[in-house]
Amino acid sequence: MAVDLLENISSKFPTLEVLEISEWKMTDIEISCQTLKLLTLENCRDLEVVEVDTPNLVSLHCRMNKLPFYSFDAPSLQEVELKFYLRSCSNLWFDDLKKLVGKFKNSEGLNLVIHSKCNGILLDGLNERVLSWLIDLTELRPTIAISSVSLSNLVERFLLDSHVETLSILSSSSKLLEVLNEKLINRLFKSRCLHDSLSGVKVENLGREEDLEFSKWIALSKSHEIMDYKRTSFKLEWM
């Protein structure tokens, strides 16, 4: 019934602009809709194949699905959010991810979030080198997010969702790092909730740690320095 509905969605809902699909239990899905502007796929953990023909789609959000790979025609796409767990994957998997990201307009304007429960890294600007580097992170089993949201706003969104203990921000722009440093140290957030729950932020020179898991994250945050990125790291204290 759900499959038939999606296949004939344009005829049944000729003015449909927003479609949200959650916990889809099948392995494939096909969506064709000329009027659709916002598409969200969330917690569709069995989903492997997505075919989307939506020429007027503006916003795409895919969160915690099995694979972040989609075949789609969406030339008007402006806003992108992909969020998924990074597990043991083949080189082909990463090749498909590169192809997907390459379909987005201004793909190098996308930003990357890598985090576990306690540690987070935000990276300004996505390129093929960074995507290739992700294959080395599978051992850490992090959560990955690729977003078109500006890094300044992404920092705030990330901290609202994840109360990490350490945060490293990487950017090729010293000016951007200065702005984000001031924002975090002085807790200049739009969200009052975040301002109240984050009790302290200090710049930290992350060094060697006895904790093996944490030491891997330190090495991860430092590895981008050889890729022309500058890094600022913070220790966060929460109420």
C-alpha positions in Angstrom: 0.0 0.0 0.0 2.8 2.5 0.9 4.8 1.6 -2.2 1.7 2.2 -4.4 1.1 5.5 -2.7 4.6 6.7 -3.4 4.7 5.6 -7.0 1.5 7.5 -7.7 2.2 10.4 -5.3 2.0 13.1 -8.0 -1.4 12.1 -9.1 -2.8 11.7 -5.6 -1.3 14.9 -4.2 -0.7 17.2 -7.2 0.4 20.2 -4.9 2.6 18.2 -2.4 5.6 20.2 -1.3 6.7 18.4 1.9 7.3 14.7 2.4 8.7 13.0 5.5 9.3 9.3 5.6 10.3 7.6 8.8 11.2 3.9 9.6 10.6 2.6 6.1 10.9 -1.2 6.4 11.6 -2.0 2.7 15.0 -2.0 0.9 14.1 0.4 -1.9 12.0 3.5 -2.5 11.1 5.5 -5.6 9.8 9.0 -5.4 8.7 11.1 -8.4 7.0 14.4 -7.7 7.3 17.6 -9.7 6.1 19.9 -6.8 8.0 18.4 -3.9 10.3 21.0 -2.2 11.4 19.3 1.1 12.2 15.6 1.5 13.1 13.9 4.8 14.1 10.3 5.2 14.8 9.3 8.8 15.6 6.0 10.6 15.0 3.9 7.4 17.7 1.4 8.4 16.8 -1.2 5.8 16.8 1.2 2.9 19.5 0.6 0.3 18.2 2.1 -2.9 16.6 5.5 -3.3 15.5 6.9 -6.6 14.3 10.5 -6.5 13.0 12.5 -9.5 12.1 15.8 -7.9 13.2 18.8 -10.2 11.9 21.4 -7.7 13.4 19.8 -4.5 15.1 22.5 -2.4 15.8 20.7 0.8 17.0 17.1 1.4 17.4 15.6 4.9 18.6 12.0 5.4 19.2 11.0 8.9 20.4 7.7 10.4 19.5 5.5 7.4 21.4 2.4 6.5 23.3 4.0 3.5 23.6 7.6 2.4 23.4 6.8 -1.3 20.7 8.1 -3.5 20.1 8.3 -7.2 18.2 11.5 -7.8 17.4 14.3 -10.2 17.1 17.4 -8.1 18.7 20.4 -9.9 17.2 23.0 -7.6 18.6 21.5 -4.4 20.0 24.1 -2.0 20.0 22.6 1.5 21.5 19.2 2.3 21.8 17.2 5.5 23.2 13.7 5.5 23.6 11.9 8.9 24.7 8.3 9.3 26.8 5.9 11.4 30.2 5.1 9.9 30.9 1.4 10.2 33.1 -1.0 8.3 32.6 -0.2 4.7 34.2 -1.0 1.4 36.1 1.3 -0.9 33.1 1.1 -3.2 30.9 2.5 -0.5 33.1 5.6 -0.2 33.3 6.0 -3.9 29.5 6.1 -4.0 29.5 8.7 -1.2 31.8 10.9 -3.3 29.5 10.6 -6.3 26.5 11.5 -4.2 28.2 14.6 -2.7 29.5 15.6 -6.1 25.9 15.9 -7.3 25.2 18.7 -4.9 25.6 22.3 -6.0 28.6 24.0 -4.3 29.6 20.7 -2.7 32.8 22.3 -1.4 30.5 24.6 0.6 29.3 21.6 2.7 30.6 21.1 6.2 31.5 17.9 8.0 30.8 16.8 11.6 32.5 13.7 13.1 31.6 12.7 16.6 31.2 10.1 19.3 29.4 10.4 22.6 32.3 12.4 24.2 34.3 13.9 21.3 33.5 16.0 18.3 35.2 17.5 15.2 33.7 20.1 12.9 35.4 20.7 9.6 34.8 23.7 7.4 34.6 22.8 3.7 34.2 19.4 2.2 36.4 18.1 -0.7 37.4 14.8 -2.2 40.5 14.5 0.0 38.4 14.8 3.1 35.9 12.2 1.9 38.8 9.8 1.0 40.1 10.3 4.5 36.9 9.1 6.1 37.7 5.5 5.2 40.5 5.6 7.9 37.9 6.4 10.6 35.8 3.2 10.6 37.6 1.9 13.6 36.3 4.7 15.7 32.7 4.0 14.5 31.7 7.7 14.7 28.5 9.4 13.7 29.0 11.5 10.5 27.0 14.5 9.4 27.4 16.4 6.1 25.5 19.7 6.1 25.1 22.8 4.0 24.5 24.8 7.2 27.2 27.4 7.9 29.8 26.3 10.4 28.8 29.0 12.8 25.2 27.8 13.0 26.3 24.2 12.8 28.4 24.5 15.9 25.3 25.6 17.8 23.0 22.9 16.3 25.6 20.2 17.1 26.0 21.3 20.7 22.3 21.3 21.3 22.2 17.7 20.2 25.5 16.4 21.5 27.0 17.3 24.9 30.6 16.3 24.0 33.5 16.8 26.3 36.0 17.9 23.7 35.4 19.8 20.4 37.9 20.5 17.7 37.1 23.0 14.9 39.2 22.8 11.7 39.2 25.5 9.0 41.5 27.0 6.4 40.3 30.4 7.6 42.0 31.9 10.7 39.3 34.6 10.8 36.5 32.1 11.0 38.3 30.3 13.8 38.7 33.6 15.7 34.9 34.2 15.3 34.0 30.7 16.5 36.5 31.0 19.4 34.8 34.1 20.6 31.3 32.6 20.2 32.2 29.5 22.2 34.3 31.1 25.0 31.7 33.8 25.6 28.8 31.4 24.9 27.2 33.8 22.4 24.5 31.4 21.3 21.0 32.1 19.9 19.7 29.3 22.0 19.1 30.3 25.7 18.9 26.6 26.5 22.4 26.0 25.2 23.8 29.1 26.9 22.4 27.8 30.3 23.4 24.2 29.9 27.0 24.8 28.8 28.6 26.0 31.9 32.2 26.5 30.7 34.3 26.5 27.6 38.1 26.8 27.5 40.7 26.5 24.7 42.7 23.3 25.2 45.9 22.2 23.7 45.0 18.5 23.4 48.0 16.3 24.0 48.7 12.8 24.9 46.1 11.1 27.0 46.1 7.8 28.8 42.7 6.9 27.5 43.2 5.0 24.2 39.9 6.1 22.7 40.5 9.7 23.4 44.0 9.5 22.1 42.6 8.3 18.7 40.4 11.3 18.6 43.3 13.6 19.3 45.3 12.1 16.5 42.2 12.4 14.3 41.8 16.1 15.0 45.5 16.8 14.4 45.7 14.8 11.1 43.9 17.6 9.2 46.8 20.0 9.9 48.7 18.5 7.0 45.7 19.3 4.7 46.1 23.1 5.1 43.5 23.3 7.9 44.1 25.1 11.2 42.7 23.7 14.4 41.3 25.1 17.6 40.2 22.6 20.4 38.0 23.2 23.3 37.1 21.5 26.6 33.5 21.8 27.4 31.8 21.6 30.8 28.0 21.0 31.1 25.5 21.6 33.9 
